[in-house]
Each structure stands twice: as structure tokens, then as C-alpha cells.
């Protein structure tokens, strides 16, 4: 089967918490013998920020970790994309693509495509920013792959075919490790983002670490100075961006981690199949490995 996928970025996981899942999906398709081509924007926001902060070395590390993965850069819908679509059996378009590209692919499907076409939604904007999501023209799409039952229900109410596709971790890359030297008590890996869980981070991470005197570290990006100061005051070491594929190694060096869902997830649903509860935790001698998005 020939599969064409459109991602915001395959090579960068800077503020791109779905990267581990999307890379795992491509890896699984390849392992099954499918032919896969991934397109990503030439000016991807995630890649640009990664290069600005860490240079080409960060991209090279990705290729070393995932030698079987590659992507084709594009500047919008063009002949190369059209040619790939003409030969496709299955096309999956991730929601962090431009509305213009999403619409153009749908138009191709209506005009001449014999392939199956799906929109892949892995975020909470359908709940928290429906006006932004209304910009996506899904005419021509066979349906939506939504990573939670709440999102699936919303799309169905809007007249779309939709299926729940829970985010997961590729166990080829994300697995418990037992050969790492101990480094501390607690580690948390996650981006600060847009204050979606600022209060929760203080309540469930920063203040408990401070009260208990834990030796703790935090990894992630987009932390404002006020957040960095709060971490410092609590005795928590802030270590910045961490390549997603290094997460198992880091988790294995600490005794425990915590999962702090973003506020829109926690307030929308308490159902165990909701994205807020998508992390899977594995206990092993070296500590706790929590597999989930940033």
C-alpha cells in the first residue's frame, strides 16, 4: 500500500508533543511493508525554533535515532504533492497543517483521487477554539481520526465520519531501561505552552517538590522567566529542550514522574479514554516510564 502523510514536522519535536506518535505511525507502516512518503512545510515553526536554539546538530541527532525516517519539504500544494496524491492508496493529513493545504488536498480527492483521505486531529482546539478549526474545509475527506472520544463525538455532531485513534508510544523506541545511573527523585518532561496548566504545575509539581525537598529536574520549552524563577526557588533544575527519543533514558534515571494534563482535557471529560488519560505508565527497577504527549 502506498501511504502519503502530511505532518507539521517529522524531524523536529520542539514544542511538538505529537512527534513521538507520528514517527511511530510511520515506523509501523514501514515495518508492515508499506511505502510511505511524508511531507512537511519547508518553513515549519517547530523546525525553525529547533534550529535557532540548537542548530543542525539537533536535526542530525534525529536522523541517527530514526535512520529509516525521512520527509519531503514543501512550500504549499504543488506538482510534487499532486503527483504523490495521484499514486496514493491512503492519505492522512495531520491537523497542524495550513487550512489552505488541507482544502487543496480535499479538492484533489474530489476531483480525481481514488485513495482514502483522513484528517488526523490530535489536539484540543475543536473544543477550545472551534472557530479556528472551522477554517479547515474537510469536504472530500472520508473522515476524521480523532485521538479521543470527546473529539470524535464533536466531529460526528458536525456531520463528519469520525473514529477514535488514541495516541500511543512506539515501543521500539519507548521502553523501560534498566542500565541508567540514578540521577534524582523526580523528573517532569513537558512544555509550558500557553498557561494551559500553569496553576496545575504549581499545585502538583513545583510546590510538592519544594515542600518535600525533592531532587527534581524539568525538561521542556516555552518557559517564561516567571516559571523558571519558580522552579529555581523550589530547588528544581530547569534543563530546557529534550529530544523526544531521549525520554526513556531520562525517565530511567529518576524514581518517579507525574502526569499533569492540560486544563482543557481535564475539564472537558473525566472518562478514562479521554486524551487527558492517554499516558501509559510502566513500573520497572530503574523508575517510572511515562509514555504520553508533551
PAZAPA-4460 file (N, C-alpha, C; in steps of 0.05 Angstrom, whole numbers, plus 32768, in hexadecimal, padded with zeros to 4 digits):
% residues 294
    n_x    n_y    n_z   ca_x   ca_y   ca_z    c_x    c_y    c_z   seq   type   mol
   8011   7FE8   8000   8000   8000   8000   8012   8019   8000     1      X     A
   800A   802D   7FF0   8019   8046   7FEF   800B   805A   8000     2      X     A
   8019   8064   8015   800D   8077   8028   801B   8092   8027     3      X     A
   800C   80A7   8026   8017   80C2   8026   800D   80D0   803F     4      X     A
   801F   80DD   804E   8018   80EA   8067   8022   8106   8067     5      X     A
   8012   8118   8073   8019   8134   8074   801B   813C   8092     6      X     A
   8034   8142   809A   8039   8149   80B6   8042   8166   80B8     7      X     A
   803F   8172   80D0   804B   818C   80D5   8069   8189   80D5     8      X     A
   8073   8173   80E1   808F   816C   80DF   8093   814F   80E8     9      X     A
   80A4   8141   80D9   80AD   8127   80E1   80C8   8129   80EF    10      X     A
   80D9   813B   80E7   80F4   813C   80F1   80F7   814B   810B    11      X     A
   80E4   815D   8112   80E6   816D   812A   80D0   8166   813E    12      X     A
   80D8   8165   8158   80C4   8161   816D   80C5   8179   8180    13      X     A
   80D0   8190   8177   80D0   81A8   8187   80B3   81B2   8189    14      X     A
   80A8   81B2   81A1   808C   81BA   81A7   8079   81AA   8194    15      X     A
   8080   8192   818E   8070   8181   817C   806C   8167   818A    16      X     A
   8059   8166   819D   8055   814F   81AE   804A   8137   81A0    17      X     A
   8040   8139   8188   8037   8122   8179   804C   8114   816A    18      X     A
   8065   811F   816A   807A   8114   8158   807F   80F7   815D    19      X     A
   8080   80EF   8177   8086   80D3   817D   8072   80C0   8171    20      X     A
   8058   80C8   8172   8043   80B8   8167   8044   80B7   8149    21      X     A
   8047   80CE   813C   8047   80D0   811F   805F   80C0   8113    22      X     A
   8076   80C3   8120   808D   80B3   8117   8088   8095   811B    23      X     A
   807B   808E   8130   8075   8072   8135   8061   8067   8120    24      X     A
   804E   8077   8118   803B   806E   8103   8049   8068   80E9    25      X     A
   805B   807A   80E1   806B   8075   80C8   807C   805C   80CB    26      X     A
   8089   8059   80E2   809A   8042   80E7   8089   8028   80E5    27      X     A
   8071   8028   80F0   8060   8010   80EF   8058   800A   80D2    28      X     A
   8050   801E   80C3   8048   801A   80A7   8060   800D   8097    29      X     A
   8078   8019   809B   808F   800E   808D   8095   7FF1   8095    30      X     A
   8092   7FEB   80AF   8097   7FD0   80B9   8083   7FBC   80AC    31      X     A
   806C   7FC6   80A5   8058   7FB4   8098   805C   7FB2   807A    32      X     A
   8070   7FBF   8070   8077   7FBD   8054   8069   7FD1   8042    33      X     A
   805D   7FE5   804E   8050   7FFB   803E   8065   800F   8034    34      X     A
   805E   801D   801F   806F   8032   8015   8063   804D   8020    35      X     A
   8074   805C   802E   806A   8074   803B   807A   808C   8032    36      X     A
   806C   80A2   802C   8079   80BC   8027   806D   80D1   8039    37      X     A
   807E   80DF   8047   8075   80F4   805A   807D   810F   804F    38      X     A
   806A   8121   804E   806F   813D   8046   806D   814F   805F    39      X     A
   807F   8162   8061   807D   8177   8076   8085   8192   806A    40      X     A
   807B   81A7   8076   8081   81C2   806B   809F   81C9   806D    41      X     A
   80A9   81D6   8059   80C5   81DF   8059   80CB   81F2   806F    42      X     A
   80B7   8202   8077   80BB   8216   808C   80AC   820E   80A5    43      X     A
   80AD   81F5   80AD   809F   81EB   80C5   80A8   81FB   80DD    44      X     A
   8094   8204   80ED   8099   8214   8105   80A9   8204   8119    45      X     A
   80A3   81EB   811B   80B2   81D9   812E   80CF   81D7   8126    46      X     A
   80D4   81D2   810C   80F0   81CF   8102   80FF   81E9   8105    47      X     A
   80F3   81FF   80FE   8100   8219   8100   8109   821F   811C    48      X     A
   80F8   821A   8130   80FF   821F   814C   8114   820C   8155    49      X     A
   8113   81F3   814C   8128   81DF   8154   8143   81E8   8149    50      X     A
   8144   81F0   8130   815D   81F9   8124   8168   8212   8131    51      X     A
   8156   8225   8137   815F   823E   8144   816B   8239   815F    52      X     A
   8160   8225   816E   816A   8220   8189   8181   820B   818A    53      X     A
   8181   81F8   8178   8193   81E1   817B   81A3   81DB   8161    54      X     A
   819D   81E8   814B   81AD   81E5   8133   81A8   81CA   8125    55      X     A
   81B8   81C5   8110   81B5   81AE   8100   81BA   8194   810F    56      X     A
   81C9   8195   8124   81D0   817E   8134   81B7   8170   813E    57      X     A
   81A2   817F   8144   8189   8173   814E   817C   8163   8138    58      X     A
   817C   816D   811F   8171   815E   8109   8181   8145   8103    59      X     A
   819B   8147   8105   81AC   8130   8101   81A7   811A   8115    60      X     A
   81A1   8122   812F   819B   810F   8143   8181   8100   813D    61      X     A
   816E   810E   8132   8155   8101   812A   815B   80EB   8115    62      X     A
   816B   80F1   8101   8171   80DE   80EC   8180   80C6   80F6    63      X     A
   8191   80CA   810B   819F   80B4   8117   818C   80A2   8127    64      X     A
   8178   80AE   8134   8165   809F   8144   8150   8091   8132    65      X     A
   814A   809D   811B   8136   8093   8109   8141   8091   80EC    66      X     A
   8155   8080   80E7   8161   807F   80CD   814E   8077   80B7    67      X     A
   8138   806A   80BE   8124   8061   80AA   8110   8076   80A2    68      X     A
   8110   808D   80B0   80FB   80A1   80AB   8107   80B9   809B    69      X     A
   80F7   80C3   8089   80FE   80DB   807A   80E5   80E9   8071    70      X     A
   80E7   8102   8069   80D0   8112   8060   80D8   8123   8049    71      X     A
   80C3   812B   803A   80C7   813D   8023   80BC   8158   802B    72      X     A
   80CD   816D   8027   80C5   8188   802E   80B4   8194   8017    73      X     A
   80A0   81A4   801E   8090   81B1   800A   808A   81CE   8012    74      X     A
   8082   81DE   7FFF   807A   81FA   8004   805D   81FE   7FFD    75      X     A
   804D   81EA   8002   8031   81EB   7FFB   802A   81D7   7FE6    76      X     A
   8011   81D5   7FDF   8008   81C1   7FCB   8016   81C7   7FB1    77      X     A
   8023   81B2   7FA5   8031   81B6   7F8C   802F   819C   7F7C    78      X     A
   803E   819B   7F66   803D   8184   7F54   8048   816B   7F62    79      X     A
   805C   816E   7F72   8067   8157   7F80   8053   814A   7F92    80      X     A
   8044   815A   7FA1   802F   8150   7FB3   8019   8143   7FA2    81      X     A
   8011   8151   7F8C   7FFC   8146   7F7B   8004   812B   7F70    82      X     A
   801D   8128   7F67   8027   810F   7F5D   8026   80F9   7F72    83      X     A
   802D   8100   7F8B   802C   80EC   7FA0   8010   80E3   7FA6    84      X     A
   7FFD   80F7   7FA5   7FE1   80F0   7FAA   7FD6   80DE   7F93    85      X     A
   7FDE   80E4   7F7B   7FD4   80D4   7F64   7FDB   80B6   7F68    86      X     A
   7FF0   80B0   7F75   7FFA   8094   7F78   7FF2   8088   7F93    87      X     A
   7FE4   8097   7FA4   7FDF   808E   7FC0   7FC8   807B   7FC2    88      X     A
   7FCA   806A   7FD6   7FB3   8059   7FDF   7FA6   8064   7FF8    89      X     A
   7FB6   8071   8009   7FAD   807C   8022   7FBB   8096   8027    90      X     A
   7FAC   80AB   802F   7FB8   80C5   8036   7FAE   80CD   8051    91      X     A
   7FC1   80D5   8062   7FBA   80DF   807D   7FC5   80FB   8081    92      X     A
   7FB4   810E   8087   7FBC   812A   808A   7FBA   8132   80A7    93      X     A
   7FD0   8137   80B4   7FD0   813F   80D0   7FC5   815C   80D3    94      X     A
   7FB8   8162   80EA   7FAA   817B   80EC   7FBD   8193   80F0    95      X     A
   7FD6   818F   80F4   7FE9   81A6   80F5   7FF4   81AC   80D9    96      X     A
   7FE2   81AC   80C6   7FE8   81B5   80AB   7FD7   81CE   80A5    97      X     A
   7FDE   81DD   8091   7FCF   81F5   808B   7FB4   81EE   8080    98      X     A
   7FA0   81FE   8086   7F85   81FA   807A   7F86   81F9   805C    99      X     A
   7F97   8209   8050   7F99   8209   8032   7FA2   81EE   8028   100      X     A
   7FB6   81E2   8034   7FC0   81C8   802B   7FAB   81B3   8030   101      X     A
   7F9E   81B4   8047   7F89   81A0   804E   7F73   81A1   8039   102      X     A
   7F6B   81B9   8031   7F56   81BC   801D   7F5F   81B3   8002   103      X     A
   7F78   81B9   7FFA   7F82   81B2   7FE0   7F83   8193   7FDD   104      X     A
   7F8A   8185   7FF2   7F8B   8168   7FF1   7F6F   815D   7FEE   105      X     A
   7F5C   8169   7FFD   7F40   8160   7FFA   7F35   8165   7FDF   106      X     A
   7F3D   817B   7FD2   7F34   8181   7FB7   7F3F   816C   7FA3   107      X     A
   7F58   8165   7FA7   7F64   8150   7F96   7F55   8136   7F99   108      X     A
   7F4E   812F   7FB1   7F40   8116   7FB6   7F25   8116   7FA8   109      X     A
   7F16   812D   7FA9   7EFC   812F   7F9B   7EFF   812E   7F7D   110      X     A
   7F15   813A   7F74   7F19   813D   7F57   7F22   8124   7F49   111      X     A
   7F35   8116   7F56   7F41   80FF   7F47   7F4D   80E9   7F59   112      X     A
   7F4A   80EB   7F73   7F58   80D9   7F84   7F48   80BF   7F8A   113      X     A
   7F55   80A8   7F87   7F48   808F   7F8E   7F51   8085   7FA9   114      X     A
   7F60   8094   7FB7   7F6B   808C   7FD1   7F58   8092   7FE7   115      X     A
   7F5D   8087   7FFE   7F4F   808E   8017   7F5D   80A6   8024   116      X     A
   7F4D   80B9   802D   7F59   80D2   8038   7F4D   80D8   8054   117      X     A
   7F60   80DB   8067   7F57   80DF   8083   7F66   80F8   808F   118      X     A
   7F57   8107   809F   7F61   811D   80AE   7F68   8112   80CA   119      X     A
   7F80   8117   80D4   7F89   810C   80ED   7F8B   8123   8102   120      X     A
   7F79   8122   8115   7F77   8138   812A   7F82   812D   8144   121      X     A
   7F98   8139   814E   7FA5   8130   8167   7FA7   8147   817B   122      X     A
   7F94   815A   817A   7F96   8172   818C   7F7B   8178   8197   123      X     A
   7F7A   818C   81A8   7F60   8193   81B5   7F53   81AB   81A9   124      X     A
   7F5D   81B5   8192   7F52   81CE   8187   7F34   81CB   817E   125      X     A
   7F2C   81B2   8177   7F10   81AE   8170   7EFE   81B5   8187   126      X     A
   7F09   81B2   81A0   7EF9   81B9   81B8   7EFE   81D5   81C0   127      X     A
   7F17   81DE   81C0   7F1E   81F8   81CB   7F1F   820F   81B7   128      X     A
   7F21   8209   819D   7F23   821E   8189   7F14   8214   8170   129      X     A
   7EFA   820F   8171   7EEB   8204   815A   7EEC   8217   8142   130      X     A
   7EEE   8231   8147   7EEF   8244   8130   7F08   823F   811F   131      X     A
   7F1F   8239   812C   7F37   8234   811D   7F34   821A   810D   132      X     A
   7F28   8205   8119   7F24   81EC   810C   7F10   81EE   80F5   133      X     A
   7EFD   8201   80F7   7EEA   8205   80E2   7EF7   820E   80C8   134      X     A
   7F10   8217   80C9   7F1E   821F   80B1   7F27   8208   80A0   135      X     A
   7F26   81F0   80AB   7F2E   81D8   809D   7F16   81CD   808D   136      X     A
   7F19   81CD   8073   7F05   81C3   8061   7F0A   81A5   805D   137      X     A
   7EF9   8194   8068   7EFD   8177   8067   7EEB   816A   8052   138      X     A
   7EE0   817A   8040   7ED1   816E   802A   7EE5   815E   8019   139      X     A
   7EDE   8146   8012   7EF0   8134   8003   7EFE   8120   8015   140      X     A
   7EFD   8125   802F   7F0A   8112   8042   7EF6   80FC   8049   141      X     A
   7F01   80E4   804C   7EF1   80CD   8053   7EE9   80CD   8070   142      X     A
   7EF8   80DC   8080   7EF2   80DD   809D   7F09   80E8   80AD   143      X     A
   7F05   80E8   80C7   7F18   80F4   80DA   7F22   80DE   80ED   144      X     A
   7F3C   80DD   80F1   7F48   80CC   8105   7F4E   80DE   811D   145      X     A
   7F3D   80DB   8132   7F3E   80ED   8149   7F4A   80DE   8160   146      X     A
   7F5C   80EB   816F   7F6B   80DB   8184   7F5C   80D9   819E   147      X     A
   7F42   80DF   819E   7F32   80DB   81B6   7F15   80DA   81B0   148      X     A
   7F06   80CC   81C0   7EE9   80C9   81BB   7EDA   80E3   81BC   149      X     A
   7EE3   80F6   81CC   7ED6   8111   81CD   7ED8   811E   81B2   150      X     A
   7EF1   811E   81A6   7EF5   812A   818C   7EE5   811B   8177   151      X     A
   7EE5   8101   8178   7ED5   80F1   8165   7EB8   80FA   8165   152      X     A
   7EAD   80FD   817C   7E90   8104   817F   7E8B   811F   8173   153      X     A
   7E9D   8132   8176   7E99   814D   816C   7E99   814C   814D   154      X     A
   7EAC   813E   8141   7EAC   813B   8124   7E93   812E   811A   155      X     A
   7E8A   8119   8128   7E72   810B   811F   7E5A   811E   8120   156      X     A
   7E58   812F   8135   7E42   8142   8136   7E43   8156   8120   157      X     A
   7E5C   815B   8116   7E5F   816D   80FF   7E5B   8160   80E4   158      X     A
   7E53   8146   80E5   7E4D   8138   80CC   7E64   8129   80BF   159      X     A
   7E7B   8127   80CD   7E92   8119   80C3   7E92   80FC   80CC   160      X     A
   7E9C   80EA   80BB   7EA3   80CF   80C5   7EBB   80D3   80D7   161      X     A
   7EBC   80C5   80ED   7ED3   80C8   80FF   7ED7   80AE   810F   162      X     A
   7EF0   80AA   8115   7EF8   8092   8125   7F0D   809B   8139   163      X     A
   7F0D   808E   8150   7F21   8094   8165   7F3A   8085   815F   164      X     A
   7F50   8093   815E   7F6B   8087   815A   7F7C   8092   8171   165      X     A
   7F7E   8083   8186   7F8D   808C   819E   7FAB   808F   8198   166      X     A
   7FB6   80A4   81A2   7FD3   80A8   81A0   7FE1   8092   81B0   167      X     A
   7FF7   8088   81A5   8006   8073   81B3   8023   8077   81AF   168      X     A
   8033   8066   81BB   8050   8068   81B9   805B   8050   81AA   169      X     A
   806F   8055   8199   807C   8040   818A   808F   8032   819D   170      X     A
   8089   8019   81A4   8099   800A   81B8   80B4   8002   81AD   171      X     A
   80B8   8005   8193   80D3   8001   8189   80E7   8015   8194   172      X     A
   80DC   802E   8198   80ED   8044   81A2   80E7   8049   81C0   173      X     A
   80CF   8048   81C8   80C7   804F   81E3   80C2   8036   81F4   174      X     A
   80D5   802F   8203   80D4   8016   8213   80E4   801B   822D   175      X     A
   80DE   800C   8242   80ED   800F   825B   810A   8008   8257   176      X     A
   811B   8017   8263   8138   8013   8263   8142   800E   827F   177      X     A
   8154   7FFB   8283   815D   7FF5   829E   817B   7FF9   82A1   178      X     A
   8188   8005   828D   81A5   8007   828F   81AF   8024   8292   179      X     A
   819C   8035   829D   81A3   8052   82A0   81AB   8058   82BD   180      X     A
   81BE   8069   82C0   81C7   8071   82DB   81B2   8083   82E8   181      X     A
   81AC   807F   8301   8198   8090   830F   81A1   80AD   830F   182      X     A
   818D   80BF   830C   8194   80DC   830B   8184   80ED   831E   183      X     A
   816C   80E4   8326   815C   80F4   8338   8142   80E7   8340   184      X     A
   8131   80F6   834E   8118   80EC   8358   8102   80ED   8343   185      X     A
   80FE   8105   8338   80E7   8109   8326   80F0   8119   830D   186      X     A
   80E4   8111   82F6   80E9   8120   82DE   80CD   8124   82D1   187      X     A
   80CA   813C   82C5   80B2   8141   82B5   80BB   814C   829A   188      X     A
   80AF   8141   8285   80B6   8148   826A   809C   8153   825D   189      X     A
   809D   816C   8256   8085   8178   824A   808A   8196   8244   190      X     A
   807B   81A0   8231   807E   81BC   8229   806B   81CE   823A   191      X     A
   8073   81E6   823F   8062   81F9   824E   804A   8201   823D   192      X     A
   804F   8207   8223   8039   820E   8211   802D   8229   8217   193      X     A
   8013   822A   8216   8005   8244   8218   7FF5   8246   8232   194      X     A
   8002   823F   8248   7FF6   8241   8263   7FDD   822F   8265   195      X     A
   7FDC   8219   8255   7FC5   8208   8256   7FC5   81F7   826F   196      X     A
   7FDC   81F4   827C   7FDD   81E4   8295   7FF0   81F1   82A9   197      X     A
   7FF3   820C   82A8   8006   8219   82BA   7FFF   8215   82D7   198      X     A
   7FE5   8218   82DD   7FDC   8214   82F9   7FE1   81F7   8302   199      X     A
   7FDB   81E5   82F0   7FDE   81C8   82F6   7FFC   81C1   82FA   200      X     A
   800D   81CD   82EB   802A   81C8   82EE   8034   81D2   8309   201      X     A
   802A   81E8   8312   8031   81F2   832D   8026   81E0   8342   202      X     A
   800D   81D7   833F   8000   81C8   8354   800A   81AB   8356   203      X     A
   800F   819E   833F   8015   8182   833F   8033   817C   833B   204      X     A
   8043   8190   8333   805F   818B   832E   8071   819D   833F   205      X     A
   806F   81B6   833B   8082   81C9   8347   8080   81CA   8365   206      X     A
   8068   81CE   836F   8065   81D0   838C   806A   81B6   839B   207      X     A
   8061   819F   8391   8068   8186   839F   8086   8180   839F   208      X     A
   8093   8186   8389   80B0   8182   8389   80BE   8194   839D   209      X     A
   80B4   81AC   839F   80C0   81BF   83B2   80BB   81B6   83CF   210      X     A
   80A3   81AD   83D5   809C   81A5   83F1   80AB   818C   83F9   211      X     A
   80AE   8179   83E6   80BB   8160   83EC   80D9   8160   83E9   212      X     A
   80E3   8176   83DE   8100   8178   83DA   810B   8163   83C7   213      X     A
   80FC   815E   83B1   8104   814A   839E   811A   8155   838B   214      X     A
   812B   8143   8383   813F   8149   836F   8131   8145   8354   215      X     A
   8129   815B   8347   8118   8159   832F   8123   8169   8318   216      X     A
   811B   8160   8300   8122   816D   82E7   810A   8170   82D5   217      X     A
   810A   8185   82C5   80F4   8189   82B2   8101   818E   8296   218      X     A
   80F5   8182   8282   80FD   8186   8266   80E5   8191   8256   219      X     A
   80EA   81A2   8243   80D5   81AC   8232   80DC   81C7   8227   220      X     A
   80CA   81D2   8216   80CF   81EC   820A   80B8   8200   8210   221      X     A
   80BD   8218   8208   80AA   822F   820B   80A4   8235   8228   222      X     A
   80B8   8233   8239   80B4   823A   8255   80BA   8258   8258   223      X     A
   80A7   8268   8262   80AD   8284   8267   80C0   8287   827F   224      X     A
   80CB   829F   8281   80DE   82A4   8297   80D1   829F   82B2   225      X     A
   80B8   82A6   82B5   80AA   82A2   82CE   80A9   8284   82D6   226      X     A
   80A5   8273   82C2   80A4   8256   82C7   80C0   824C   82CE   227      X     A
   80D4   8255   82C0   80EF   824D   82C6   80F7   8256   82E3   228      X     A
   80EE   826D   82EB   80F4   8277   8306   80E6   8266   831B   229      X     A
   80CD   825E   8315   80BE   824D   8328   80CC   8232   832B   230      X     A
   80D6   8227   8315   80E4   820E   8316   80FD   8210   8327   231      X     A
   810C   8226   8322   8125   822B   8330   8120   822E   834E   232      X     A
   810B   823D   8355   8104   8241   8371   80FC   8227   837F   233      X     A
   80F2   8214   8370   80EA   81FA   837B   8101   81E6   837B   234      X     A
   8118   81EF   8372   812F   81DD   8370   812E   81C9   8359   235      X     A
   811E   81CF   8345   811A   81BE   832E   812C   81C8   8317   236      X     A
   813C   81B6   830C   814E   81BE   82F6   813F   81BE   82DB   237      X     A
   8140   81D5   82CE   8133   81D6   82B3   8148   81D0   829E   238      X     A
   8142   81BD   828D   8156   81B3   827A   814F   81B8   825C   239      X     A
   8139   81C6   8257   8133   81CD   823B   8129   81B6   822A   240      X     A
   812D   81B9   8210   8123   81A6   81FC   8131   818B   81FF   241      X     A
   8121   8176   81FC   812C   815B   81FC   8121   814C   81E3   242      X     A
   8133   8141   81D2   8129   8132   81BB   8117   811C   81C5   243      X     A
   8100   8119   81B8   80EC   8106   81C1   80F6   80EA   81C4   244      X     A
   8108   80E2   81B2   8112   80C7   81B2   8125   80C1   81CA   245      X     A
   812D   80D6   81D9   813D   80D2   81F0   812C   80D1   820A   246      X     A
   8112   80D2   8207   8100   80D1   821F   8104   80B8   822F   247      X     A
   8104   80A0   8223   8107   8088   8233   8121   8088   8244   248      X     A
   8137   8091   8238   8150   8092   8247   814E   80A4   825F   249      X     A
   8141   80BB   825C   813F   80CF   8272   812C   80C4   8287   250      X     A
   8115   80B9   827F   8102   80AF   8293   810F   8099   82A4   251      X     A
   8120   8089   8297   812D   8072   82A5   8140   807B   82BB   252      X     A
   8148   8095   82BA   815C   809F   82CD   814F   80AB   82E6   253      X     A
   8134   80AB   82E7   8126   80B7   82FD   8113   80A3   8309   254      X     A
   810B   80A7   8322   80FA   8094   8330   80DD   8096   8328   255      X     A
   80D4   80AF   8321   80B8   80B2   831B   80B4   80CA   8309   256      X     A
   809D   80CA   82FA   8095   80E1   82EB   8077   80E5   82F1   257      X     A
   806C   80FB   82E6   804F   8100   82EA   8044   8107   82CE   258      X     A
   802A   8103   82CB   801C   810B   82B3   800A   8122   82BA   259      X     A
   800D   8139   82AE   7FFD   8150   82B3   7FEE   8158   829A   260      X     A
   7FD5   8150   8297   7FC6   8156   827E   7FC1   8174   827B   261      X     A
   7FBF   817C   8262   7FB7   8198   825D   7F9A   819D   8265   262      X     A
   7F95   81B5   826E   7F7B   81BB   827A   7F63   81B4   8268   263      X     A
   7F65   81BA   824D   7F4D   81B3   823C   7F46   8196   823C   264      X     A
   7F5A   8184   823F   7F55   8168   823F   7F47   8160   825A   265      X     A
   7F53   816A   8270   7F49   8162   828A   7F2C   816C   828F   266      X     A
   7F26   8183   8284   7F0B   818F   8289   7EF6   8185   8276   267      X     A
   7EFF   817B   825E   7EEB   8172   824A   7EDF   8157   8251   268      X     A
   7EF0   8145   825B   7EE6   812A   8260   7EF7   811C   8275   269      X     A
   7EEA   810C   8285   7EF9   80FB   8298   7EF8   80DD   828F   270      X     A
   7EEF   80D9   8277   7EEE   80BD   826D   7F0A   80B3   8269   271      X     A
   7F10   809A   8271   7F2B   808F   8270   7F36   808D   8254   272      X     A
   7F25   808E   823F   7F2E   808C   8224   7F33   80A8   8218   273      X     A
   7F2E   80BD   8228   7F33   80D8   821E   7F51   80DD   821C   274      X     A
   7F59   80EE   820A   7F76   80F3   8206   7F85   80FB   821F   275      X     A
   7F77   8106   8233   7F85   810E   824B   7F90   80F6   825A   276      X     A
   7F85   80DF   8254   7F8F   80C7   8262   7F9D   80B4   824F   277      X     A
   7FA8   80BF   8239   7FB4   80AD   8225   7FCF   80A2   822D   278      X     A
   7FDD   80AD   8241   7FF7   80A4   8248   7FF6   8088   8253   279      X     A
   8009   8078   824B   800C   805D   8255   8025   805C   8266   280      X     A
   8023   8052   827E   803A   8052   8290   8044   8035   8295   281      X     A
   805E   8032   8294   806A   8018   8299   807D   8019   82B0   282      X     A
   8079   8009   82C4   808B   8008   82DB   80A2   7FF5   82D5   283      X     A
   80BA   7FFD   82DB   80D1   7FEC   82D8   80E6   7FF3   82EC   284      X     A
   80FB   7FE3   82F0   810E   7FE8   8306   811C   8003   8305   285      X     A
   811F   800E   82ED   812D   8028   82EC   811B   803F   82F0   286      X     A
   8101   803B   82F3   80EF   8052   82F8   80D6   804F   82E8   287      X     A
   80C9   8065   82E2   80AF   8065   82D5   80B2   8071   82B9   288      X     A
   80A9   8062   82A5   80AA   806D   828A   808D   8074   8282   289      X     A
   8089   808D   827D   806E   8096   8276   806E   809D   8258   290      X     A
   805D   8090   8249   805C   8094   822C   8044   80A5   8226   291      X     A
   8048   80BC   821C   8032   80CD   8214   803C   80E6   8207   292      X     A
   802A   80F7   81FE   8031   810F   81F0   803C   8124   8203   293      X     A
   8049   8139   81F7   8053   814F   8207   803C   8162   820E   294      X     A
***
